[in-house]
């Protein structure tokens, strides 16, 4: 029998919506200047290197050129994988430079706090810079002015946007055109981290003084109801507690509630800053020591040592009237306080799977 471990599979990288939009805009502008659409476009990426993307569709319509690129996210489970990103390019007024418009399936910004202004299409600064650079290079090569209106669209994008956090961020009508590097790194979770940061930015811009970061939908619904918080105050943190706290240290708020299930927040209490099971595990021996500090009976400590899950230990401790969830919340709060700026008062709320409050470390102020 061959006991050798299988070789690690290299995951395939893909292209951001910003890269796809840039390739489509470059192809459309080239056709506007020359009358011919290229079959593929090679772009310079923001952090070096190039990308060559095939053009999937083309159209001329009354002085407007449109090209489309099929989004390839590589091996990343991106909701936009396989979608067509289109750009229509039309001549703009002399001296106007590149003007951006949101077409079908691309959202419009309706709340302050995002990196583009309210009323603008949800095309982030990175993709805008890529498109401007591509337009300028083609204008220099073919003798054009570079004064154009670029309309980016993603057919079906509004339905896809329902699977994202765009609505909470005030991006309505479709998807965002994203990308700082131009490349999608599989399972880097960059889009989730981006959404956390933008959610905090939008909440701060709205003047909210109390945010709640939750590890999942059950705890989010429970903490929203408990505190009567508006939708904009809710941060879908998932497993990224470290990334959330790090950003809030730089962009502080007066009050922060961290909400989650017992096992997730136990990991935080034990010092983990990424709560996914692939990177962190509950330390059952440390949990037993915590029970001992609560004067737990020896048989309960022994039961905990042999338990399969943290939830089993919590249930057994609750039966004995021990405030185990409160103790975990207090230790999780201490970990969060160490990561946050001093001006942020933080509480931790532990909810069970039904959304019932199991333990709490309240605000200090």
Secondary structure, 3 states (H helix, E strand, C coil): CCCCCCCCCCCCCEECHHHHHHHHHHHHHHHHHHCCCCCEEEEECCCCCEEEEECCEEEEECCEEEEEEECCCCCCCCCCCCCEEEEEEEECCCCCCEEEEECCEECEECCCCCCCCCCCECECHHHHHHHHHHHHHHHHHHCCCCCEEEEEECCCHHHHHCCCCCCCCCEECEECECCCCCEECCCCCHHHHHHHHHHHHHHHHCCCCEEEEECCHHHHHHHHHHHCCCHHHEEECCCCHHHHHHHHHHCCCCEEEEEEEHHHHHHHHCCCCCCCCCCCCCCHHHHHHHHHHCCCCHHHHHHHHCCCCHHHHHHHHHHCCCCHHHHHHHHHHHHHHHHCCCCCEEEEEEECCCCCEEEEECCCC
